[in-house]
Amino acid sequence: MSGVVSIVRGEEPDKMLREALHLLGGLKNIVSGHNALIKPNLGVWGTMNIPKFVNRCMTTKAEIVVALIKELKEIGIEEVSVAEGSILDMDATVQFEDSGIKEMVEAAGGRVIDLDRSDHIKVKVAENLTLEIGKSILNTDNLINVPVMKTHIQTRLTLGLKNLKGTLSKESKRMMHRGDLERSIALLCKAVRPKLTIVDGLIGIEGLGPGIWGKPRKPGLLIAGMDPVAVDAVTATIMGHDPREVEHIKIAWELGLGEMELDKVEIRGVPLEEAIYPFEPAQLGCHNVVKRLGIRGVRYFGWTPGAIGSECSGCISLAGVLWALRDDVGVLQKPLDIVVGPRDVPDEIGDNVLLYGDCQSRNRNRGVWLPGCPPSHRAAYTSIGKMTLSRMAYARTLIKRLFKGNKVKPLQEWERYKQITNPENLFTPSNQASHESNRFP
């Protein structure tokens, strides 16, 4: 049964979940014991006062989580928890409350766990890699992983294997980025083994995922299975990606942690060829997000494909600061080069250089170093403003931002997010023949 993956298309998450589980032989034949822990993908919720209809596309749908709690309760699982750790500059407790998931989970008889405020256990997953994993994750009888179908600007895709990174302490998340991120993701699966992975493909993110810079896509699918590598490989294929080109999936397969070769995976439900729903690939590197924002005069030097060591999500959120500055001032008066993450300063660097975050402390003599892991958004806004604007222009800009708080102008794509999350068509999948009509220009 571990080599079976179910694919279900539909409009009602609870019925879709029931069918996906039935195709796997029933939940009763998958879980055992007295408790279960559900790990959704909620860590990107709430960045910079983003509207809830945008956040909803990027995160695991509450309807799936609640339906899963009910299914577990029906077969006698007494205690069900939903646990998440946020990305590095966010707060999981706030995310649980603001998303409404906390209230819905508790109404269904479950409880939420903020992994960032919980105990962790050090686990050696390789000779040179020890990670701090949430104690509740390691102690549960049944771990169920519920990621979202999304692209990612650093790992090409973020599905089941990548979602397990949210089980770590924030320090371990940072450490993974300082080394070989893709291999670390695969190695984590040696210690954290979900009994079941269910990919939320009701709504996903393509392009510059996994957050607000990407674009919404609505396959209307659930993909489920007990082999996390097989589930990721099947989902990658559905998204139009070769799983062999997604490094952490390939490494996990090479480590013997699951099956990647599709001819060895039994697919039940919607045939794979009928489920194909191509996602626009991610342009790798956060510099592409800065380009997307259209801020003239700023060059961003961070991780490049193939390099070992990358900026983490905390430093990637610098894009939000640049977005706010663009909103407030339009065009920066002086060119600025920003160097981020554990990398060397490039040879082509200019005269006005911001070295962003603690990873750049080693290069502090090459420009203006802003410490922090990550630096606060206020410190980043202030530093960049002073480095790129005249005193008068900076003063005017700062006053504007003080009145605005965290508010920014909506992105063009948000209208499409709003249409997709309209209650009348939230879970209605787009027709196979009209994929392009469901894609942003």
Helices and strands as residue ranges (DSSP letters): E 4-9, H 13-23, G 27-29, E 35-40, G 47-49, H 52-58, H 62-74, E 79-84, H 92-99, H 101-107, E 111-114, G 115-117, E 120-126, E 129-134, H 135-139, E 143-146, E 148-152, E 156-158, H 160-163, G 164-167, H 170-178, H 181-191, E 196-206, E 215-217, E 221-225, H 228-238, G 243-245, H 247-254, G 262-264, E 266-269, H 272-275, H 287-293, E 298-301, H 313-316, H 318-329, E 336-340, E 353-356, G 358-366, E 368-370, H 377-388, H 391-404, H 414-420, G 432-438
